[in-house]
């Protein structure tokens, strides 16, 4: 297919697009593209495919009406890729237990595409990687599996995902989309395709490597900034100064960046810095700052758990016999995702003090999934009183369900209330006869 023909088909909504990987990134993208193009939604998880065929998104990000758009075909049959002009890859790029980049999902998806793509296909990657992965690692796999030649028989592009799960304001449509291609015309095609659904605008990066680097540093910068606030919060706690009062005062200056301390979990911020450092080490460049945020943010759950135990001891609680309630378990507010949740780390550290009774309540997290992954059975309703209540995740549902009167009802006399994200005012908590500790 000639370049001009592909561009015309993109303009006139005549392309068939395959989205590989139907998770937090892929499903919103597939359903948005389906407003304009024929879409094949491909995933190796047959259970996920069956759920989507019935209009069910287990993550709660996309509604049933959008999922059941007639323009989308959901499938786990890789042969369906053959009929697509553009293939967009949105599979996860995690790290292993040693914090090394784990590219197996990306490589396996690329192999599958290579075996099944037709001539003149454009393969677009959205997964977060270090600069050079698309052209140095993915392209050779595509060539080998397809037995076709790059830039003669197929092309590649990169358009990093910028999804923010649980955020109804910053969505696929409202965040500027970066696109790039191995040739200028490929970037032009992607500008047309994504331009149909992204109202915030399109930014054409000059190369795939530039786009890859831009994506990975977004989360590196955020990790470092949150790490700084966490370290300051821990320092002020040791100094006996209320960190929120410090930050509120500092925010009165126009150029103070209003980042907040808190748990940093999930599958993006805690992962992406390791990808960039991996590439730096590969070329012999020693980094000083990139992993600084990681070091601090990984220690925060232990710090919180230790402060909880110290506060309980100060208030004459017998540690092995205290009852603790944790409100919220997902990795961030207003999402169902429990991957790499740092609330589990707090739970784990508390268990190291031989605390036997720790209940977890989260209206969003799936109980079976939590039990399968973490061997914890969450409670479905609260029927006891607790020595310590930890407000760990500020879900909208939790804030609505647990005002201070409700918290007082489930708290024993002189109970400790731990407010990690500072949802409540310290003075109002103390008026209820509770002991307050906030990050």
Buried (B, 14 or more C-beta within 10 A) or exposed (E): EEBEEBBEBBBEBEBBBBBBBBBBBBBBBBBBBBEBBBBBBBBBEEEBBEBBBEEEBBBBBBEEEBBBBEBBBBBBEBEBBEEBBBBBBBBBBBBEEEBEBBBEBBBEBBBBBBBBBBEBBBBBBBBBBBBBBBBEBBBEBBBEBBEBEBEEBBBBBBBBBBBBBBBEEEBBEEBEBBBBBBEEBBBBBBBBBBBBBBEBEBBBBEBBBBBBBBBBBBBBBBBBBBBBBBBBBBEBBEEEEBBBEBBEEEEEEEEEEEBBBBBBBBBBBBBBBBBBBBBBEEEEEEEEEBBBBBEBBBBBBBBBBBBBBEBBEEEEBEBEEBBBBBBBBBBBBBBBBBBBBBBBBBBBBBEEBEBEEBBBBBBBBBBEBBEEEBEBEBEEEBEEBBBBBBBBBBBEEBBEEBEBEEBBEBBBEEBBBBBBBBBBBBEEBEEBEBBBBBB
